[in-house]
């Protein structure tokens, strides 16, 4: 019969236990194992004679019981000592709300105009197609990020902004191009905001004042210059959040007001391809918001649920936009204004909603342009340390945006340019490039069929951008 000492050498279970103890790098497990060793091992292995005297009890079961109990204690300690860390961040429902907030804004009030331009069926069709494309491009960005993270996990710290994602996936040139596109996009949005506020205020102020839209643009520019100097956004963010509620209230007021008008369905086309160049930009301005998404995804507690959040947000926004655009076009008719809320008059509540929307856009302006200001200040280098130089740059930026608003005094046309060019490139051109170039650089394969699809999306995006300019 084997002695206990011989069993301790020959038994694979003891070897497994000893290896487990040596390889453990967790202090709590090591402490528990050491406690087991000092208490139980000495009792079993210290005296051969004590064990030999128990001739009525076999030696094998004693060692086996020791092995099993020690292994169970180690496993129980390991499970209790290593709880899964919970990452702090926003929930999936909060991410849905943030994406909807990025989509639904002042551009919604141009949807009836877009529906009247290109027709109810055609506009709804390309809106749905645009949203499917948006979701696909979100997945492209995620795949591209995962490819580069496999090689360098530290790059995750740069994924909290769109330019950082582009620089990591496309390269330095991609980062510079996206920064330039973001600056241009914010510039166009600032001009569109000026036109929206000026044209809306023109319908609220008494006609006896004989004011013009361009005059109001100049007055509002002074206010926006001072707003551009803000560095602390805490108060403005709260006001902007309340303003988003005003957008929803404004859309509801438009629908209620429209329901009292006679429908003009017969005068609204079902499909009109000629107006696509102008009208598509309004849709793109709403839904092509991919440059705002990386901060939302980076702030989630479970980033792997971001795509599901986007599906819910885009689906809800598409449904609301389609209903609002269709109803507005049918009841306001083919002559609907580019800012449909400007066609409402009479009630005190209507004027209050208009003023609240204008106030919201003014407060949102510094938040929208914050990204552009950051890019330009980085470009300034050491000059950015001078407050005078920074304020001068921001003032010049706003004045140039106001000049564009005066030269193009049409909210719809500005949305067509911003959405059709900048937003389209940031959604349809750069995400496919992110995946293709990241996969090529890291030696990952993309199927021939998908490569052809991505090339078609890039070419289509460039074509839409060109057509939006010349239309």
Secondary structure, 3 states (H helix, E strand, C coil): CCCHHHHHHHCHHHHHHHHHHHHCCCHHHHHHHHHHHHHHHHHHHCCHHHHHCCCCCCHHHHHHHHHHHHHHHHHHHHHHHCCCCCCCCECHHHHHHHHHHHHCCHHHHHHHHHHHHHCHHHHHHHHHHHHHHHHHHHHHHHHHHHHHHHHCHHHHHHCCCHHHHHHHHCCHHHHHHHHHHHHHHHHHHHHHHHHHHHHHHHHHCCHHHCCCHHHHHHHHHHHHHHHHCCCCCHHHHHHHHHHHHHHHHHHHHHHHHHHCCCCCHHHCCCCCHHHHHHHHHHHHHHHCCHHHHHHHHHCECCHHHHHHHHHHHHHHHHHHHHHHHHHHHHHHCCCCCCCHHHHCCCCHHHHHHHHHHHHHHHHHHHHHCHHHHHHHHHHHHHHHHCHHHHHHHHHHHHHHHHHHHHHCCCHHHHHHHHHHHHHHHHHHHHHHHHHHHHHHHHCCCCCHHHHHHHHHHHHHHHHHHHHHHHC
